[in-house]
Amino acid sequence: MDGFVLTSQGFIFLLAQSVFQFTALELGLVATAYVLGSFIGSMGFGKIADVYGRAVLFRTVPWFVAVLSIAQFMSFGSLSWFISRFLFGLAIGGDSPIAQAMLSENSPKVLRAKRLVLLMTAWFIGAIAAAVCAYLAVKADLPWEAFAAIPCIIGLILGAARFNAPESVQWLRSKGRNEEAEPCSFGN
């Protein structure tokens, strides 16, 4: 999800050039909004996860991405797209470190490195998939909205897959909830 959403943001503007009547400054600000949101999300969501647990954010971010994917069709002004890109960045920036933490903390030691490498590989597969989908959308003469809605589908699938994700063992232990952490422990 992270790689696809990040890469797809640029392709949306390429596919919908006729819709957006942004000045160069507005387009630059909209593009910067994603980076700013990602920066704040990666730091801010970590603090929130330290207080409320990693599983809460891990489960809800894909649903947030799905809602944002649909909400972006409500307005085409530069301010609304700035806010939309910022919120996408916030979600993806927050999801990446939480997903890494959840994967590493809920994996047996012998599989931890392999799973983290697979997670990083999945990011690049998502980025490549965004480029391929954009190319296919152009070749099939699909409207840009069809391409922009793909993160919604990915968010819904990932949200369903993460629905019953266990809480981080390390977080449970840090809060003194050792009884809850023991059944989940993989010899960490």
N, C-alpha and C positions, 0 to 999 in steps of 0.2 A: 504494500500500500504506500509506504513512504516514498519509495523510488518512483512509482508511477505518478503519484500526486505531484511531487516536486517537478518532475520533468514535463508533465502534462500542462503545467501552468503556462509555460512559454509557447507551447504548441496551440493553446486556445487562442492566443492573440494572433498567431499566424493564420489560423483557420477562419477567424472572424474579423479580419481586417476591415471589412466593409461596415460592420456593426459599430465598431469602436471609433469614435471621432476624437481621440485623445491627442493632445499636443505632445511633443517630445518630452516635456517636463512631466506631464501627467503620467505618461507611459513609464517613465523612469521611476516615478514615485510609486506607482502600482507594483512594478517589479521589485523595488526595494522593500515594499511592505512585507513581502513573503520572507525575505532574509531577516528583517527586523523581528517579525513574529516568530520565526524559527529560533532566533537567538534568545528571545525572551522566554519562549516555551521550553527550551531545553534547560534553562536555569530555573524558571518558575515552577514547572511541573514537578521537578525533583523535590523542591521544598514542600509542595502540596503532598506529594507521595510520601515524604518523610512523616507527615502528620497523620494523614488519613489512610495510608497504605497504597501499595503499588497496584494492587488488583483493581481498585476502583477506577483509576485512570486507564489502566490497561484494557478494561472492559468497555469503557465509555467513549474513548477517542474514535474508534471506527464509526460509531453511530453519529458522532459529531461531524466527521468528515462526510458521511452520507447526507446529513441535513444541509451542510454547507454546499455540497454539490448541487443540490436542488435550489437552494436559496440564491445562488449566484445568477439565476435566470430572472430574478425579480426586478432588477434594475441594471442599466448599462452605463450609469454615470461614473465618472472617475472616482468620486468619493466612495460610492458603494463598492466599487471594485477594489479600491485601496483597503477598505475594511474587510472585504471578503478574502483578499490575498493575505492580509495580516492574520486573520483567524485561521486560514489554512496553514500558514507558517507556524502559528502557535500550536496547533494540533499536531502537526508532523514533527515539529521541533521537540515537543513534549513526549511524543510517542516513542521516538527512536531510543533515547536512553532508558526509558521505562521498559520497553520490550527487551533490550539487552540485559537489564538487571533481572527481569522476570525469568528470562531464559537461562541465564547463568546460575541464578540462585535456586531454580527449581529443576536443575539437571544434575544427574550423577557426575561425579568428578571425571570419570573416564570419557564421558560424552560431551562435556562442557565446551571444550575448544572446538570440536567438530560442529556442534550446533551453532556456536557464535559465528564460525566461518560460513555456515549455511545461511545464517541470518544476513550477513553482509553480502553474500552472493545474491540472495533474494532481492536486496535493494537494487542491485545493478540489473537484475532480470526485470524488475518493475520499471526501471528507467528505460530499458531497451523496449519493453512491451509498449510503453507510452509512445515512443517514436514509431514503432511498427503500426500501432493503432491509428496514429495521426496520418501516416502514409496511406493506410487502407481507407481511412475516412475520405481523404482527398481523391483517391482512385475510384471509390464507389460513389463519389459526389454526394456524400452524406452531409447533413447540416452540422455546423460546429457544435450545436447543442447535444447531438448524439455522442460526440467524442467527450464533451465536458461532463456528461452524465456517467461515464464509466467509473470514476471514483466513487459514485454513489453505490454502484453495484458491488465494487470491491469492499467498501465500508460495510455494507449489509452482510456480505459473506463473512468477512473477518469479524464483525461484531457478533455474529452467531457462533463462530468458531471459538471466540474468546469468552463467551457468556459464562461458562463455569470454570474459568481459570482460577486456580488456587492462589491464595495470598502468598507473598514472598516469605519464605522461611526465615530469612535474615531479618526482615522487618518485624515479623511476629516475635522473634527472640529479642530484638531491640526494645520492644514494648513490654517485655516480661511475660509474654503469652506462650511460654515454652510447651505447655500441654497441647496447644493447637498446632505448634510447629513440629512436634515429634512424628505424627503420622505422615507428614509431608517430607520429612527429612530424607535425603539421599546420601547421607554420610558426608555432609558438608563440614 
